[in-house]
Amino acid sequence: MSTYQSPDDLLFAKQLIQAAPKEAAAFLHLKATAERKDGEIPEKYRELISIAVALTTQCSYCIDAHVRSAVKAGASREELAETVFIVAALNAGAAVGHGLMATRLYSEKQAGQPT
């Protein structure tokens, strides 16, 4: 196996949906609702938010789809770049936050306190 993910994997979408039709319908309804164009958040910003989440969850398919949609919605290269670095900063912040917890747990273990 040369790669774990491939654009060709999307060819299996129909099989996946058919194997769990109720769950797939619920997911697709949620996805359509979140991606609607008539919400209070303008489409371009919905797409930039979607890119940010996709970068965080590391979903290659989502990154591809939402970058395409963001371009169509008028997002600039600079807006995309800012989104990337906002995600990087927040992910780094989350690591520091979890690092604080790890430090506390370490200190408790060193002191013999139950966690």
VOZA-943966 format. One record per atom (N, C-alpha, C): atom name; x, y, z. Coordinates in Angstrom, 1 decimal. Atoms other than C-alpha are relative to their C-alpha. Layout:
N
rec atome = CA x = X y = Y z = Z $
...
***
This chain:
115
rec atome = N x = 0.8 y = -1.2 z = 0.0 $
rec atome = CA x = 0.0 y = 0.0 z = 0.0 $
rec atome = C x = 0.9 y = 1.2 z = 0.0 $
rec atome = N x = -0.8 y = -1.2 z = 0.1 $
rec atome = CA x = 1.6 y = 3.3 z = -1.1 $
rec atome = C x = -0.6 y = 1.2 z = 0.8 $
rec atome = N x = 0.6 y = -1.1 z = -0.7 $
rec atome = CA x = -0.9 y = 5.7 z = 0.5 $
rec atome = C x = -1.2 y = -0.5 z = 0.7 $
rec atome = N x = 1.2 y = 0.3 z = -0.7 $
rec atome = CA x = -3.6 y = 5.5 z = 3.0 $
rec atome = C x = -1.3 y = 0.7 z = -0.5 $
rec atome = N x = 1.1 y = -0.8 z = 0.6 $
rec atome = CA x = -5.8 y = 8.2 z = 1.4 $
rec atome = C x = 0.3 y = 0.3 z = -1.4 $
rec atome = N x = -0.1 y = -0.3 z = 1.4 $
rec atome = CA x = -6.4 y = 8.7 z = -2.2 $
rec atome = C x = -1.3 y = 0.6 z = -0.5 $
rec atome = N x = 1.3 y = -0.5 z = 0.5 $
rec atome = CA x = -8.9 y = 10.8 z = -4.2 $
rec atome = C x = -0.9 y = -1.1 z = -0.6 $
rec atome = N x = 0.8 y = 1.1 z = 0.4 $
rec atome = CA x = -10.0 y = 7.4 z = -5.6 $
rec atome = C x = -0.9 y = -0.6 z = 1.1 $
rec atome = N x = 0.8 y = 0.6 z = -1.1 $
rec atome = CA x = -11.3 y = 6.5 z = -2.2 $
rec atome = C x = -1.5 y = 0.6 z = -0.1 $
rec atome = N x = 1.3 y = -0.6 z = 0.1 $
rec atome = CA x = -14.3 y = 8.8 z = -3.0 $
rec atome = C x = -0.9 y = -0.9 z = -0.9 $
rec atome = N x = 0.8 y = 1.0 z = 0.8 $
rec atome = CA x = -15.4 y = 6.1 z = -5.4 $
rec atome = C x = -0.8 y = -0.9 z = 0.8 $
rec atome = N x = 0.7 y = 0.9 z = -0.9 $
rec atome = CA x = -16.5 y = 4.1 z = -2.4 $
rec atome = C x = -1.1 y = 0.7 z = 0.8 $
rec atome = N x = 1.0 y = -0.7 z = -0.8 $
rec atome = CA x = -18.9 y = 6.8 z = -1.1 $
rec atome = C x = -1.4 y = -0.6 z = -0.1 $
rec atome = N x = 1.4 y = 0.6 z = 0.2 $
rec atome = CA x = -22.0 y = 5.1 z = -2.6 $
rec atome = C x = -0.1 y = -1.3 z = 0.8 $
rec atome = N x = 0.0 y = 1.2 z = -0.8 $
rec atome = CA x = -21.0 y = 1.8 z = -1.0 $
rec atome = C x = -0.2 y = 0.3 z = 1.5 $
rec atome = N x = 0.0 y = -0.4 z = -1.4 $
rec atome = CA x = -20.5 y = 3.5 z = 2.4 $
rec atome = C x = -1.4 y = 0.5 z = 0.4 $
rec atome = N x = 1.4 y = -0.5 z = -0.3 $
rec atome = CA x = -23.9 y = 5.3 z = 2.2 $
rec atome = C x = -1.0 y = -1.1 z = 0.0 $
rec atome = N x = 0.9 y = 1.2 z = 0.1 $
rec atome = CA x = -25.7 y = 2.1 z = 1.1 $
rec atome = C x = 0.1 y = -0.9 z = 1.2 $
rec atome = N x = -0.2 y = 0.9 z = -1.2 $
rec atome = CA x = -24.2 y = 0.2 z = 4.1 $
rec atome = C x = -0.6 y = 0.5 z = 1.3 $
rec atome = N x = 0.6 y = -0.7 z = -1.2 $
rec atome = CA x = -25.6 y = 2.7 z = 6.6 $
rec atome = C x = -0.9 y = 1.1 z = -0.4 $
rec atome = N x = 0.8 y = -1.1 z = 0.7 $
rec atome = CA x = -28.4 y = 4.6 z = 4.9 $
rec atome = C x = -0.6 y = 1.0 z = 1.0 $
rec atome = N x = 0.6 y = -1.0 z = -0.9 $
rec atome = CA x = -30.0 y = 6.2 z = 8.0 $
rec atome = C x = 1.0 y = 0.9 z = 0.6 $
rec atome = N x = -1.1 y = -0.8 z = -0.5 $
rec atome = CA x = -26.7 y = 7.3 z = 9.5 $
rec atome = C x = 0.5 y = 1.0 z = -1.1 $
rec atome = N x = -0.5 y = -0.8 z = 1.1 $
rec atome = CA x = -25.6 y = 8.6 z = 6.1 $
rec atome = C x = -1.0 y = 1.2 z = -0.3 $
rec atome = N x = 1.0 y = -1.0 z = 0.2 $
rec atome = CA x = -28.9 y = 10.5 z = 5.6 $
rec atome = C x = 0.1 y = 1.1 z = 1.1 $
rec atome = N x = -0.1 y = -1.0 z = -1.1 $
rec atome = CA x = -28.5 y = 12.2 z = 9.0 $
rec atome = C x = 1.3 y = 0.8 z = -0.2 $
rec atome = N x = -1.2 y = -0.7 z = 0.2 $
rec atome = CA x = -24.9 y = 13.1 z = 8.3 $
rec atome = C x = -0.1 y = 1.0 z = -1.2 $
rec atome = N x = 0.1 y = -0.9 z = 1.2 $
rec atome = CA x = -25.7 y = 14.5 z = 4.8 $
rec atome = C x = -0.9 y = 1.1 z = 0.3 $
rec atome = N x = 0.9 y = -1.1 z = -0.4 $
rec atome = CA x = -28.6 y = 16.5 z = 6.3 $
rec atome = C x = 0.8 y = 1.0 z = 0.8 $
rec atome = N x = -0.8 y = -0.9 z = -0.8 $
rec atome = CA x = -26.3 y = 18.0 z = 8.9 $
rec atome = C x = 1.0 y = 0.8 z = -0.8 $
rec atome = N x = -1.0 y = -0.6 z = 0.9 $
rec atome = CA x = -23.6 y = 18.7 z = 6.3 $
rec atome = C x = -0.7 y = 1.1 z = -0.9 $
rec atome = N x = 0.7 y = -1.0 z = 0.9 $
rec atome = CA x = -26.1 y = 20.4 z = 4.0 $
rec atome = C x = -0.5 y = 1.2 z = 0.8 $
rec atome = N x = 0.4 y = -1.1 z = -0.9 $
rec atome = CA x = -27.5 y = 22.5 z = 6.9 $
rec atome = C x = 1.1 y = 0.9 z = 0.3 $
rec atome = N x = -1.1 y = -0.8 z = -0.4 $
rec atome = CA x = -24.1 y = 23.6 z = 8.0 $
rec atome = C x = 0.6 y = 0.8 z = -1.2 $
rec atome = N x = -0.6 y = -0.7 z = 1.2 $
rec atome = CA x = -23.1 y = 24.5 z = 4.4 $
rec atome = C x = -1.0 y = 0.8 z = -0.8 $
rec atome = N x = 1.0 y = -0.7 z = 0.8 $
rec atome = CA x = -26.3 y = 26.3 z = 3.4 $
rec atome = C x = 0.5 y = 1.4 z = -0.2 $
rec atome = N x = -0.4 y = -1.4 z = 0.4 $
rec atome = CA x = -26.0 y = 29.7 z = 1.7 $
rec atome = C x = -0.9 y = 1.0 z = 0.6 $
rec atome = N x = 1.0 y = -1.0 z = -0.5 $
rec atome = CA x = -28.9 y = 31.4 z = 3.5 $
rec atome = C x = 0.1 y = 0.3 z = 1.5 $
rec atome = N x = -0.2 y = -0.2 z = -1.4 $
rec atome = CA x = -27.5 y = 31.5 z = 7.0 $
rec atome = C x = 0.5 y = 1.4 z = 0.3 $
rec atome = N x = -0.5 y = -1.3 z = -0.4 $
rec atome = CA x = -26.4 y = 34.6 z = 9.0 $
rec atome = C x = 1.5 y = 0.2 z = -0.3 $
rec atome = N x = -1.5 y = -0.1 z = 0.3 $
rec atome = CA x = -22.7 y = 33.8 z = 8.4 $
rec atome = C x = 0.1 y = -0.1 z = -1.5 $
rec atome = N x = -0.2 y = 0.1 z = 1.4 $
rec atome = CA x = -21.8 y = 34.6 z = 4.8 $
rec atome = C x = 0.7 y = -1.2 z = -0.5 $
rec atome = N x = -0.6 y = 1.2 z = 0.6 $
rec atome = CA x = -20.8 y = 31.8 z = 2.5 $
rec atome = C x = 1.5 y = -0.1 z = 0.1 $
rec atome = N x = -1.4 y = -0.1 z = -0.1 $
rec atome = CA x = -17.2 y = 32.9 z = 2.3 $
rec atome = C x = 0.6 y = -0.3 z = 1.3 $
rec atome = N x = -0.4 y = 0.2 z = -1.3 $
rec atome = CA x = -16.8 y = 32.9 z = 6.0 $
rec atome = C x = -0.3 y = -1.4 z = 0.5 $
rec atome = N x = 0.3 y = 1.4 z = -0.3 $
rec atome = CA x = -18.5 y = 29.5 z = 6.4 $
rec atome = C x = 1.1 y = -0.9 z = -0.6 $
rec atome = N x = -1.0 y = 0.8 z = 0.6 $
rec atome = CA x = -16.0 y = 28.1 z = 4.0 $
rec atome = C x = 1.4 y = 0.2 z = 0.7 $
rec atome = N x = -1.3 y = -0.2 z = -0.7 $
rec atome = CA x = -13.0 y = 29.7 z = 5.8 $
rec atome = C x = -0.1 y = -0.7 z = 1.3 $
rec atome = N x = 0.2 y = 0.8 z = -1.3 $
rec atome = CA x = -14.4 y = 28.2 z = 9.1 $
rec atome = C x = 0.2 y = -1.5 z = -0.3 $
rec atome = N x = -0.1 y = 1.4 z = 0.4 $
rec atome = CA x = -14.8 y = 24.9 z = 7.3 $
rec atome = C x = 1.5 y = -0.4 z = -0.3 $
rec atome = N x = -1.4 y = 0.3 z = 0.3 $
rec atome = CA x = -11.2 y = 25.0 z = 6.1 $
rec atome = C x = 0.8 y = -0.1 z = 1.3 $
rec atome = N x = -0.7 y = 0.1 z = -1.3 $
rec atome = CA x = -10.0 y = 25.8 z = 9.6 $
rec atome = C x = -0.3 y = -1.3 z = 0.8 $
rec atome = N x = 0.3 y = 1.3 z = -0.6 $
rec atome = CA x = -11.8 y = 22.8 z = 11.0 $
rec atome = C x = 0.6 y = -1.1 z = -0.7 $
rec atome = N x = -0.6 y = 1.1 z = 0.8 $
rec atome = CA x = -10.6 y = 20.6 z = 8.2 $
rec atome = C x = 1.5 y = -0.1 z = 0.2 $
rec atome = N x = -1.5 y = 0.0 z = -0.3 $
rec atome = CA x = -7.0 y = 21.7 z = 8.9 $
rec atome = C x = 0.2 y = -0.7 z = 1.4 $
rec atome = N x = -0.2 y = 0.6 z = -1.4 $
rec atome = CA x = -7.5 y = 20.8 z = 12.6 $
rec atome = C x = -0.3 y = -1.5 z = 0.0 $
rec atome = N x = 0.3 y = 1.5 z = 0.0 $
rec atome = CA x = -9.1 y = 17.4 z = 11.9 $
rec atome = C x = 0.8 y = -0.7 z = -1.0 $
rec atome = N x = -0.8 y = 0.6 z = 1.1 $
rec atome = CA x = -6.7 y = 16.8 z = 9.0 $
rec atome = C x = -0.7 y = -0.8 z = -1.0 $
rec atome = N x = 0.8 y = 0.8 z = 1.0 $
rec atome = CA x = -9.4 y = 15.7 z = 6.6 $
rec atome = C x = 0.4 y = 0.6 z = -1.4 $
rec atome = N x = -0.4 y = -0.4 z = 1.3 $
rec atome = CA x = -7.8 y = 15.9 z = 3.2 $
rec atome = C x = -1.1 y = 0.3 z = -1.0 $
rec atome = N x = 1.1 y = -0.2 z = 0.9 $
rec atome = CA x = -11.1 y = 15.5 z = 1.4 $
rec atome = C x = -0.7 y = 1.3 z = 0.3 $
rec atome = N x = 0.6 y = -1.2 z = -0.4 $
rec atome = CA x = -12.6 y = 18.3 z = 3.4 $
rec atome = C x = 0.8 y = 1.3 z = -0.4 $
rec atome = N x = -0.8 y = -1.1 z = 0.4 $
rec atome = CA x = -9.7 y = 20.6 z = 2.8 $
rec atome = C x = -0.1 y = 0.3 z = -1.5 $
rec atome = N x = 0.2 y = -0.1 z = 1.4 $
rec atome = CA x = -10.0 y = 20.0 z = -0.9 $
rec atome = C x = -1.3 y = 0.6 z = -0.4 $
rec atome = N x = 1.3 y = -0.4 z = 0.4 $
rec atome = CA x = -13.7 y = 20.5 z = -1.1 $
rec atome = C x = -0.2 y = 1.5 z = 0.5 $
rec atome = N x = 0.3 y = -1.3 z = -0.5 $
rec atome = CA x = -13.8 y = 23.6 z = 1.1 $
rec atome = C x = 0.9 y = 1.1 z = -0.5 $
rec atome = N x = -0.9 y = -1.0 z = 0.7 $
rec atome = CA x = -10.8 y = 25.3 z = -0.5 $
rec atome = C x = -0.7 y = 0.4 z = -1.4 $
rec atome = N x = 0.7 y = -0.2 z = 1.3 $
rec atome = CA x = -12.6 y = 24.9 z = -3.9 $
rec atome = C x = -1.2 y = 0.9 z = 0.3 $
rec atome = N x = 1.2 y = -0.8 z = -0.3 $
rec atome = CA x = -15.8 y = 26.3 z = -2.3 $
rec atome = C x = 0.3 y = 1.4 z = 0.4 $
rec atome = N x = -0.4 y = -1.4 z = -0.4 $
rec atome = CA x = -14.0 y = 29.2 z = -0.7 $
rec atome = C x = 0.5 y = 0.8 z = -1.2 $
rec atome = N x = -0.4 y = -0.8 z = 1.2 $
rec atome = CA x = -12.4 y = 30.2 z = -4.0 $
rec atome = C x = -1.3 y = 0.5 z = -0.7 $
rec atome = N x = 1.3 y = -0.4 z = 0.7 $
rec atome = CA x = -15.9 y = 30.2 z = -5.6 $
rec atome = C x = -0.7 y = 1.0 z = 0.8 $
rec atome = N x = 0.7 y = -1.0 z = -0.8 $
rec atome = CA x = -17.2 y = 32.2 z = -2.7 $
rec atome = C x = 0.7 y = 1.3 z = 0.1 $
rec atome = N x = -0.8 y = -1.3 z = 0.0 $
rec atome = CA x = -14.5 y = 34.9 z = -3.2 $
rec atome = C x = 1.0 y = 0.1 z = 1.0 $
rec atome = N x = -1.1 y = -0.1 z = -1.0 $
rec atome = CA x = -12.0 y = 34.1 z = -0.5 $
rec atome = C x = 1.3 y = 0.2 z = -0.7 $
rec atome = N x = -1.3 y = -0.3 z = 0.6 $
rec atome = CA x = -8.6 y = 35.5 z = -1.2 $
rec atome = C x = 1.1 y = -0.9 z = 0.5 $
rec atome = N x = -1.2 y = 0.8 z = -0.5 $
rec atome = CA x = -5.2 y = 33.8 z = -0.9 $
rec atome = C x = 0.4 y = 0.5 z = 1.3 $
rec atome = N x = -0.3 y = -0.5 z = -1.2 $
rec atome = CA x = -4.5 y = 36.1 z = 1.9 $
rec atome = C x = -0.9 y = -0.4 z = 1.2 $
rec atome = N x = 0.9 y = 0.5 z = -1.0 $
rec atome = CA x = -7.6 y = 35.1 z = 3.8 $
rec atome = C x = 0.2 y = -1.5 z = 0.3 $
rec atome = N x = -0.4 y = 1.4 z = -0.2 $
rec atome = CA x = -6.7 y = 31.5 z = 3.3 $
rec atome = C x = 1.3 y = -0.1 z = 0.9 $
rec atome = N x = -1.2 y = 0.0 z = -0.8 $
rec atome = CA x = -3.2 y = 32.2 z = 4.6 $
rec atome = C x = -0.2 y = 0.3 z = 1.5 $
rec atome = N x = 0.3 y = -0.4 z = -1.4 $
rec atome = CA x = -4.5 y = 34.0 z = 7.7 $
rec atome = C x = -0.7 y = -1.2 z = 0.7 $
rec atome = N x = 0.7 y = 1.2 z = -0.6 $
rec atome = CA x = -6.9 y = 31.0 z = 8.3 $
rec atome = C x = 1.0 y = -1.0 z = 0.4 $
rec atome = N x = -1.0 y = 1.0 z = -0.3 $
rec atome = CA x = -4.0 y = 28.6 z = 8.2 $
rec atome = C x = 0.8 y = 0.4 z = 1.2 $
rec atome = N x = -0.8 y = -0.4 z = -1.1 $
rec atome = CA x = -2.0 y = 30.6 z = 10.7 $
rec atome = C x = -0.8 y = 0.1 z = 1.3 $
rec atome = N x = 0.9 y = 0.0 z = -1.1 $
rec atome = CA x = -4.9 y = 31.1 z = 13.0 $
rec atome = C x = -0.2 y = -1.4 z = 0.6 $
rec atome = N x = 0.1 y = 1.4 z = -0.3 $
rec atome = CA x = -5.4 y = 27.3 z = 13.0 $
rec atome = C x = 1.3 y = -0.4 z = 0.7 $
rec atome = N x = -1.3 y = 0.4 z = -0.6 $
rec atome = CA x = -1.7 y = 26.8 z = 13.7 $
rec atome = C x = 0.2 y = 0.6 z = 1.4 $
rec atome = N x = -0.1 y = -0.6 z = -1.4 $
rec atome = CA x = -1.8 y = 29.2 z = 16.7 $
rec atome = C x = -0.9 y = -0.6 z = 1.0 $
rec atome = N x = 1.0 y = 0.6 z = -1.0 $
rec atome = CA x = -4.9 y = 27.7 z = 18.2 $
rec atome = C x = 0.4 y = -1.5 z = 0.3 $
rec atome = N x = -0.4 y = 1.3 z = -0.3 $
rec atome = CA x = -3.6 y = 24.2 z = 17.8 $
rec atome = C x = 1.2 y = 0.0 z = 0.9 $
rec atome = N x = -1.2 y = -0.1 z = -0.9 $
rec atome = CA x = -0.3 y = 25.2 z = 19.4 $
rec atome = C x = -0.5 y = 0.4 z = 1.4 $
rec atome = N x = 0.6 y = -0.3 z = -1.3 $
rec atome = CA x = -2.4 y = 26.8 z = 22.2 $
rec atome = C x = -0.6 y = -1.2 z = 0.7 $
rec atome = N x = 0.6 y = 1.2 z = -0.6 $
rec atome = CA x = -4.3 y = 23.6 z = 22.7 $
rec atome = C x = 1.1 y = -0.9 z = 0.5 $
rec atome = N x = -1.1 y = 0.8 z = -0.5 $
rec atome = CA x = -1.0 y = 21.8 z = 23.0 $
rec atome = C x = 0.6 y = 0.5 z = 1.4 $
rec atome = N x = -0.4 y = -0.6 z = -1.3 $
rec atome = CA x = 0.1 y = 24.2 z = 25.7 $
rec atome = C x = -1.0 y = -0.3 z = 1.1 $
rec atome = N x = 1.1 y = 0.3 z = -1.0 $
rec atome = CA x = -3.2 y = 23.8 z = 27.5 $
rec atome = C x = 0.1 y = -1.4 z = 0.5 $
rec atome = N x = -0.2 y = 1.4 z = -0.4 $
rec atome = CA x = -2.8 y = 20.1 z = 27.5 $
rec atome = C x = 1.3 y = -0.3 z = 0.7 $
rec atome = N x = -1.3 y = 0.1 z = -0.7 $
rec atome = CA x = 0.8 y = 20.5 z = 28.5 $
rec atome = C x = -0.1 y = 0.4 z = 1.4 $
rec atome = N x = 0.2 y = -0.4 z = -1.4 $
rec atome = CA x = -0.4 y = 22.3 z = 31.6 $
rec atome = C x = -0.6 y = -1.1 z = 0.8 $
rec atome = N x = 0.6 y = 1.2 z = -0.7 $
rec atome = CA x = -2.6 y = 19.3 z = 32.5 $
rec atome = C x = 1.0 y = -1.0 z = 0.2 $
rec atome = N x = -1.0 y = 1.0 z = -0.1 $
rec atome = CA x = 0.3 y = 17.0 z = 31.8 $
rec atome = C x = 1.0 y = 0.3 z = 1.1 $
rec atome = N x = -0.9 y = -0.5 z = -1.0 $
rec atome = CA x = 2.5 y = 19.1 z = 34.1 $
rec atome = C x = -0.6 y = -0.3 z = 1.4 $
rec atome = N x = 0.8 y = 0.3 z = -1.3 $
rec atome = CA x = -0.2 y = 18.9 z = 36.9 $
rec atome = C x = 0.0 y = -1.5 z = 0.3 $
rec atome = N x = 0.0 y = 1.5 z = -0.3 $
rec atome = CA x = -0.5 y = 15.1 z = 36.5 $
rec atome = C x = 1.3 y = -0.5 z = 0.4 $
rec atome = N x = -1.3 y = 0.4 z = -0.4 $
rec atome = CA x = 3.2 y = 14.7 z = 36.6 $
rec atome = C x = 0.3 y = 0.4 z = 1.4 $
rec atome = N x = -0.2 y = -0.5 z = -1.3 $
rec atome = CA x = 3.4 y = 16.8 z = 39.7 $
rec atome = C x = -0.7 y = -0.8 z = 1.0 $
rec atome = N x = 0.7 y = 0.8 z = -0.9 $
rec atome = CA x = 0.7 y = 14.8 z = 41.3 $
rec atome = C x = 0.6 y = -1.4 z = 0.2 $
rec atome = N x = -0.6 y = 1.3 z = 0.0 $
rec atome = CA x = 2.4 y = 11.5 z = 40.4 $
rec atome = C x = 1.3 y = 0.1 z = 0.8 $
rec atome = N x = -1.3 y = -0.2 z = -0.8 $
rec atome = CA x = 5.7 y = 12.8 z = 41.8 $
rec atome = C x = -0.3 y = 0.1 z = 1.5 $
rec atome = N x = 0.3 y = -0.2 z = -1.4 $
rec atome = CA x = 4.0 y = 13.8 z = 45.0 $
rec atome = C x = -0.8 y = -1.2 z = 0.6 $
rec atome = N x = 0.7 y = 1.2 z = -0.5 $
rec atome = CA x = 2.3 y = 10.4 z = 45.3 $
rec atome = C x = -1.5 y = 0.2 z = 0.1 $
rec atome = N x = 1.4 y = -0.3 z = -0.1 $
rec atome = CA x = -1.2 y = 12.0 z = 45.0 $
rec atome = C x = -0.7 y = -0.9 z = -1.1 $
rec atome = N x = 0.8 y = 0.8 z = 1.0 $
rec atome = CA x = -3.9 y = 9.9 z = 43.3 $
rec atome = C x = -0.6 y = 1.0 z = -1.0 $
rec atome = N x = 0.6 y = -0.8 z = 1.1 $
rec atome = CA x = -5.2 y = 11.3 z = 40.0 $
rec atome = C x = -1.4 y = -0.4 z = -0.4 $
***
